């Protein structure tokens, strides 16, 4: 069975949160039932592992490019910052089309 969603990270985030919330403390996690030790195991598919690794890489990338912000601030203060209306319009159309596809 394959479940497709718009954002695969939503389920991954929920899984990671659940795993962290229910993770056994040190020394716990194994129960004895009738003298036999039981242990729960989870095996992730290769795709789930790849998604988890990709999410970790994305989380490591900063959301803000400090150098670019400083450069734009200098240009604004100097009065030399120019906005390319064509690029802005093209990006707006691109984002709109992508949002409709997803």
N, C-alpha and C positions, 0 to 999 in steps of 0.2 A: 504494500500500500504506500502510495506517495502522496504527501500533502504539500501543496504549493501555496505559498503566501506571497504577498507583496514584499514583505520584509522578513527574511529568514532569521534575522537577529532577534526578533521579538521572542520567538520560542526559545532561542538559545539563552537569552537573558533570563527568561522565566526558569529554565532548567538550572542554570548556574545558581540563581537565587535560591531555588528549592534545594539544590544539592548543598549549598552552604548552610541553609537554615536547618537542614535535617542531618548534617554531617555528625557522625558520632564523636563524642569527646574521647580523649585518650583513655585507652583501656576498655572502652565500650565498643559496641558494634558487632560483637559475636554473642550469640545467645546459646545457651545449652538447652537442648530439648531432648530429654531421655538419654543424656550422656553424650549426645552428638553435637559438635559445634556447628552452628549454622552461620553463614555469612552471605550478605547480599552483594551481588556484583552487577555492574552496569558496563556494557560494552557498546561503545559508540561506533557508528559506521565511519568508514574513511571520509565520506562527505561531511559528516558532522564534525569530525576532527579538523578537516580543512577549514570549515566555516569558523570553528572556534579559534583556530590559529589566525585566520584573517581578521577576526574581530579583535584579537589581542594586538595585532599589528596596527590596526586602525586606531585602537585606543591609545597606542603609544605616540601617534602623530598629534602634534598640537593643533588645536582648532584655529588658532590665530597665528598668523605669520608676523611676528613682532617687527622684523626688518621692513617689511612692506608697509606696515602701518606707519612706522616712523618716517619712511620716505614720503608717503602721501601727506602726512601732517606737515612736513617741511614744505612741500609743494603748495599746500593750501595756504600756509602762513605767508609764503613768498608771493602768492597770487599767480603761480604758474601752473596750477593744476588744471588740466584740460580733460573734459569728459567727451568720449567718442560716442555720440548718440547712436550711431549705427551699430556699434558693438553692444551697447546696452540693449537696444531693441532686439538684436539677433539672439542675445542670451535669454531675454525674456520669452521669446517665441520658442527657443530650444527647451527651456525649462517647462513651459506650458505643454509642449508636445510630449515630453518625457513623463510628466505627471499624468497625462491622459492615458499613456501606454501602460503605466504601472497601476 
